Amino acid sequence: MNMYQGVRDALSHAMMRDDTAVVFGEDVAFGGVFRCTMGLAEEFGRERVFNTPLTEQGIAGFGIGLAAMGHTAIAEIQFADYIYPAFDQIVNEAAKYRFRSGGQFSAGGLTIRCPSMAVGHGGHYHSQSPEGFFMGGAGLKVVIPRSPIQAKGLLLASIRDPNPVIFMEPKVLYRSSVEQVPMDDYELPLGRAETLVAGSDLTLLSWGTPVYHCETALHMLTSPSDALAPYVPQSLRSAKVELIDLRTILPWDAETVAESVSRTGRLVVVHEAGRTGGVGAEIGAEIQKRCFLKLNAPVKLVTGWDTPVPMQFEKFYMPDPLRILDAIIETLTY
Amino acid sequence: MASLARIRPTIQRTLPFVRSIQIAADSSQLQEGASHSEPFKVNLHEDSFRGYNTEPPSLDVEVTKDQLLTMYRQMTTMRRMEMAADALYKQKLIRGFCHLAIGQEAVSVGMEHGTTHDDRIISSYRTHPFAVLRGGTIKSLLGELLGRQCGMSHGKGGSMHVFTPAFQGGHGIVGAQVPLGAGLAFAAKYDEKKIATYAMYGDGASNQGQVFESFNMAKLWNLPCVFVCENNKYGMGTSAERSSMNTEYYTRGDKIPGIQANGMDILAVLKAVQHTKDWVTSGNGPILLEFVTYRYGGHSMSDPGTTYRTREEVQRMRSTQDPIRGLQRYIEEWGLASEQDLKAVDKEAKAEVDKAVEEAKESPEPLEKDLWSDIYAKGTEPPFMRGREREEIHYF
């Protein structure tokens, strides 16, 4: 099963278990541009799976109103790049509804799915990673899965979480990542990072697509190709790097990351969004505070550049394995 | 206090043969005597409504003596409450923002009488009366404004954030509540509940893009939603004519029919609300409802309200078209109560509000721990959240 099928499977389970759950968004009734809602309208009826106009702000507001009445609203914003018209609704209404009504109302039943991150040729309006903009939205949760198993379990948890959740699906993984996904209804915990590779010399932290680039970089480190070999010192090739997938971006699992960095003394954070004001900056600040005396090197960020995602130069924009490898070497030899 | 039809130049320009709506508060006529015990009928002024792509409501409305007296008591109390808020703000006891609805009481009280608490009302930030009428108390409203524990949002919201189970809020972003209203209406339709949702906004918000997005969704999906434009003639400090290319707000729904109603005569408000409730609960889809009303005060407490309109204009509205004085005239002329009786009601209203002010003032401010409550659902919080300074980190 690949990731778009994992997402579809999760939506189907969510709708089966919960009569109030509805799925809506632009073109979702006939499957959505990435086929994540394929056949749901036939399975659950057009009253529960329906197309909306091209109305991002309206979709978010509509979903909040629906959720405020205790329903489960699963909205799709066709691309994360289009979430900005809905920013006001998400940050001012959804995130704050519970707090400002003293707990009387909330948009807890709302989950907004949106395909995000780069595919290599999306350009300015189809390759962005807007998770950082929501970091200040206390009351929201932001989740990014890395694979089909993760997507299904995290999406079910997001839909059932009593807080509004923005679920960003790395769109390049929809088809390229394939796993044996359990058919059952299961959830994976929100707010918890997952350690993929244990290590003791450096903590490598990422989420979504770049997790795979990190994995490639680790292979390059241990067994560099002939072309790379001169640049990878022999002494570093046996370094034990701990790879962590953050999974939930807000609220992020500072405990797990800090525990890891306390052991390794080094942290490299990799994300696709631009650097300034990005999630890496927040993680860096918190980790330097918590692990100041344990750090052997400054926290290193490998990110997109502070430019629009450039159409022709998307490959240079993205934090690719080479840049990650370089950051690892720099941090290990600091 | 005759019906001074206020002719607006734009109406003349766009609809030359249509008579403009009149907004006198006291132009309704008794049909046959007013009974003290039985319901009786009243004829509204023939220019109380106008319709767009639909017939306007009929002009007869049925009321009872008790209902009129209740309306009077509620309107008087609401005005007293808003005046108390005004005073508390000027004493610097209420901080932040505060938008008063003095002059617009016929809309809130009239809507309360035309709906039940199963119906849904969601509105903007000029909503103190709605929150109290729909299940709140004056103490909990003023407590919220003062930022005290007894407030309806436990003192955590303030003036723009007032809610009750029957009132879906109190929203501070201009126009943002309107798509939420579409969602509320969808939930009612999904649950097959025979109720109406009133999504309210002002003439200022009517130019927000998301209002039109909501119209489109509501008509597309035939949602039982009444979009209510409370047109008090000024969006903050800009008059409707200077902000809107079409000030006939009830006609701005394109294929959604609309009704314009006199928002100063509470009986016209009542009729319009009954009519639109019937409309949406009979499966006719959404409808627009514009109440032409007037706000006596400024937009908010920081606006004296006299830089963009003349004092004479405000004074004229107050003295000739006040909704409370209009209802008072009905009650007295129809022999339902004497001036002395109503004076007694005024006195009670003042006493009730004064008491609530004192009680609200005594309520303590929110506990420090409430800074971190209600952000995430209980039990699903992050491990910690930062407070005002580095040492003040709250662990859940």
HADDOCK unambig.tbl for C-alpha pairs under 7 A between the chains (distance, minus, plus):
assign (segid A and resid 55 and name CA) (segid B and resid 213 and name CA) 6.32 0.50 0.50
assign (segid A and resid 57 and name CA) (segid B and resid 210 and name CA) 6.48 0.50 0.50
assign (segid A and resid 58 and name CA) (segid B and resid 179 and name CA) 5.52 0.50 0.50
assign (segid A and resid 58 and name CA) (segid B and resid 210 and name CA) 5.95 0.50 0.50
assign (segid A and resid 58 and name CA) (segid B and resid 213 and name CA) 5.67 0.50 0.50
assign (segid A and resid 58 and name CA) (segid B and resid 214 and name CA) 6.18 0.50 0.50
assign (segid A and resid 61 and name CA) (segid B and resid 179 and name CA) 4.79 0.50 0.50
assign (segid A and resid 61 and name CA) (segid B and resid 180 and name CA) 4.80 0.50 0.50
assign (segid A and resid 62 and name CA) (segid B and resid 179 and name CA) 4.95 0.50 0.50
assign (segid A and resid 62 and name CA) (segid B and resid 180 and name CA) 4.81 0.50 0.50
assign (segid A and resid 62 and name CA) (segid B and resid 182 and name CA) 5.70 0.50 0.50
assign (segid A and resid 62 and name CA) (segid B and resid 183 and name CA) 4.15 0.50 0.50
assign (segid A and resid 63 and name CA) (segid B and resid 183 and name CA) 6.00 0.50 0.50
assign (segid A and resid 64 and name CA) (segid B and resid 180 and name CA) 5.95 0.50 0.50
assign (segid A and resid 64 and name CA) (segid B and resid 183 and name CA) 6.89 0.50 0.50
assign (segid A and resid 65 and name CA) (segid B and resid 180 and name CA) 3.95 0.50 0.50
assign (segid A and resid 65 and name CA) (segid B and resid 181 and name CA) 6.09 0.50 0.50
assign (segid A and resid 65 and name CA) (segid B and resid 182 and name CA) 6.99 0.50 0.50
assign (segid A and resid 65 and name CA) (segid B and resid 183 and name CA) 4.18 0.50 0.50
assign (segid A and resid 65 and name CA) (segid B and resid 184 and name CA) 4.93 0.50 0.50
assign (segid A and resid 66 and name CA) (segid B and resid 183 and name CA) 4.35 0.50 0.50
assign (segid A and resid 66 and name CA) (segid B and resid 184 and name CA) 5.26 0.50 0.50
assign (segid A and resid 66 and name CA) (segid B and resid 186 and name CA) 6.84 0.50 0.50
assign (segid A and resid 66 and name CA) (segid B and resid 187 and name CA) 5.56 0.50 0.50
assign (segid A and resid 69 and name CA) (segid B and resid 184 and name CA) 6.55 0.50 0.50
assign (segid A and resid 69 and name CA) (segid B and resid 187 and name CA) 6.64 0.50 0.50
assign (segid A and resid 89 and name CA) (segid B and resid 176 and name CA) 6.83 0.50 0.50
assign (segid A and resid 98 and name CA) (segid B and resid 374 and name CA) 5.58 0.50 0.50
assign (segid A and resid 98 and name CA) (segid B and resid 375 and name CA) 6.35 0.50 0.50
assign (segid A and resid 99 and name CA) (segid B and resid 374 and name CA) 4.70 0.50 0.50
assign (segid A and resid 99 and name CA) (segid B and resid 375 and name CA) 5.27 0.50 0.50
assign (segid A and resid 100 and name CA) (segid B and resid 153 and name CA) 6.38 0.50 0.50
assign (segid A and resid 100 and name CA) (segid B and resid 156 and name CA) 5.88 0.50 0.50
assign (segid A and resid 100 and name CA) (segid B and resid 157 and name CA) 4.50 0.50 0.50
assign (segid A and resid 100 and name CA) (segid B and resid 161 and name CA) 5.95 0.50 0.50
assign (segid A and resid 101 and name CA) (segid B and resid 153 and name CA) 4.75 0.50 0.50
assign (segid A and resid 101 and name CA) (segid B and resid 157 and name CA) 6.53 0.50 0.50
assign (segid A and resid 101 and name CA) (segid B and resid 161 and name CA) 6.31 0.50 0.50
assign (segid A and resid 101 and name CA) (segid B and resid 162 and name CA) 6.61 0.50 0.50
assign (segid A and resid 101 and name CA) (segid B and resid 163 and name CA) 6.06 0.50 0.50
assign (segid A and resid 102 and name CA) (segid B and resid 153 and name CA) 3.97 0.50 0.50
assign (segid A and resid 102 and name CA) (segid B and resid 154 and name CA) 5.62 0.50 0.50
assign (segid A and resid 102 and name CA) (segid B and resid 156 and name CA) 6.46 0.50 0.50
assign (segid A and resid 102 and name CA) (segid B and resid 374 and name CA) 6.50 0.50 0.50
assign (segid A and resid 103 and name CA) (segid B and resid 374 and name CA) 5.55 0.50 0.50
assign (segid A and resid 138 and name CA) (segid B and resid 375 and name CA) 6.57 0.50 0.50
assign (segid A and resid 139 and name CA) (segid B and resid 375 and name CA) 4.79 0.50 0.50
assign (segid A and resid 139 and name CA) (segid B and resid 376 and name CA) 5.18 0.50 0.50
assign (segid A and resid 162 and name CA) (segid B and resid 377 and name CA) 5.90 0.50 0.50
assign (segid A and resid 163 and name CA) (segid B and resid 376 and name CA) 6.11 0.50 0.50
assign (segid A and resid 163 and name CA) (segid B and resid 377 and name CA) 6.21 0.50 0.50
assign (segid A and resid 191 and name CA) (segid B and resid 382 and name CA) 6.78 0.50 0.50
assign (segid A and resid 251 and name CA) (segid B and resid 382 and name CA) 5.59 0.50 0.50
